Amino acid sequence: MPPSIRRGSTDPAPDDGPDLAAAIAAEIRAAGPMRFSRYLERVLYTPGEGYYSGPDPGVGAGGDFVTAPELSPVFGECLARALAPPLRALSGDVLELGAGNATLARSLLGALDRVHGLPDRYLILEVSGSLRARQESVIAGLPPRQRERVRWVERLPEAPFRGVVIGNEVADALVFDVFRITRAGPVYRGVGLSDDGRDLCWVDLPADAALQDFTEAVAHARGSPLRVGYVSEFRPLLAPWIASLSGCLAAGALLLVDYGLPRRELYSDERGGGTLCCYSRHRVHQDPFRSPGCEDVTAWVDFTTVAEACCDNGLVLEGFTTQAAFLIENGYTESCAEIAESGPLEHRTREMAAARRLVMPGDMGERFRVIAASRELPEALTGFSGLDLMRTL
């Protein structure tokens, strides 16, 4: 994030380096307009200044957005019920990608402990130094038998991994490009400078083969071409990322939870303006140039690309469903019943309200989807038989 801005405050901070927006503008003056994916690399991951690489990533209730594990421990408890049988059958480990504030790790380890499913190792792959520091503090407060299993890694395991790889709201953090359909075909919406050179703005850039192929795949999935003026996003790195995860998985499962849709639904006519969103202090807007480095910038995930990449890399699709259906099949009701019977009334009311958000159709219940794929998995993952959406992929 820019050194001149302190997230969560309008008070100026000491100017100890170049402003991130100014640095991006300088790059554009030197090299010309950039693809939006390059812009995202800068505003999200520039060391010390990017949203996820700065000193204060805004994850959690006191930040810019909240994830399902932050809302309620019910999420981790349900996930543990799904993971415990295959983990026991494999004698496998857990690898969590991008663990945020370690809220999921804490609840998942506790729940796995209660059902006798603790893995020998709980690995966390985290690219943010600030978030890793938060995670270490949280993990330090766990009971010894849980704490001693946690290890941080800087890259995917090189040795064959046996166990379950978890990514909760990780796929959406991959950088993406924005495109627009013109009468002549698709073009990239890149980032340039206004006529006076003072502001970042959208500019059109020529399409390449990757964009041409993708928009053709979208037209095939829809059964019709995208209309002129249609704007949306795609992630060229999504399939290679899935390939890298598959490459390290000798036996076990990959489970991803994120907001998104199958391709045909994601690129429907009703979403002709795209799904790009910026999150700041739990408010949403669509201007990615407003506060570079100080806000999360994201877009919905194309789960058809995820499914295709899994199959292309030798994984077997285990299932695809809504978050609500997955949680309900894995004991959501039982977890809520425990909440209803414990603690003061005010506490129970607050916790029940948070847990309901996990499954409400207008909240996380349907907007978030769960997909799983496996290799040599001896025990199936539960959560996908109640509402099987595989046919929509």
Secondary structure as UniProt FT lines:
FT   TURN            3..4
FT   TURN            7..8
FT   HELIX           20..31
FT   HELIX           36..45
FT   TURN            47..49
FT   TURN            51..53
FT   TURN            61..62
FT   HELIX           68..71
FT   HELIX           74..90
FT   STRAND          93..97
FT   TURN            100..101
FT   HELIX           103..114
FT   TURN            115..116
FT   STRAND          122..125
FT   HELIX           129..140
FT   HELIX           144..147
FT   TURN            148..149
FT   STRAND          150..153
FT   STRAND          161..168
FT   HELIX           171..173
FT   STRAND          177..182
FT   TURN            183..184
FT   STRAND          185..193
FT   TURN            195..196
FT   STRAND          200..206
FT   HELIX           209..222
FT   TURN            228..229
FT   STRAND          231..234
FT   TURN            236..237
FT   HELIX           238..248
FT   STRAND          249..261
FT   HELIX           263..266
FT   HELIX           269..271
FT   TURN            272..273
FT   STRAND          277..280
FT   TURN            281..282
FT   STRAND          283..285
FT   TURN            288..289
FT   TURN            292..294
FT   STRAND          296..298
FT   STRAND          301..302
FT   HELIX           303..312
FT   TURN            313..314
FT   STRAND          316..322
FT   HELIX           323..329
FT   TURN            330..331
FT   HELIX           332..340
FT   HELIX           345..357
FT   TURN            358..359
FT   TURN            361..363
FT   HELIX           364..367
FT   STRAND          368..375
FT   HELIX           390..392
//
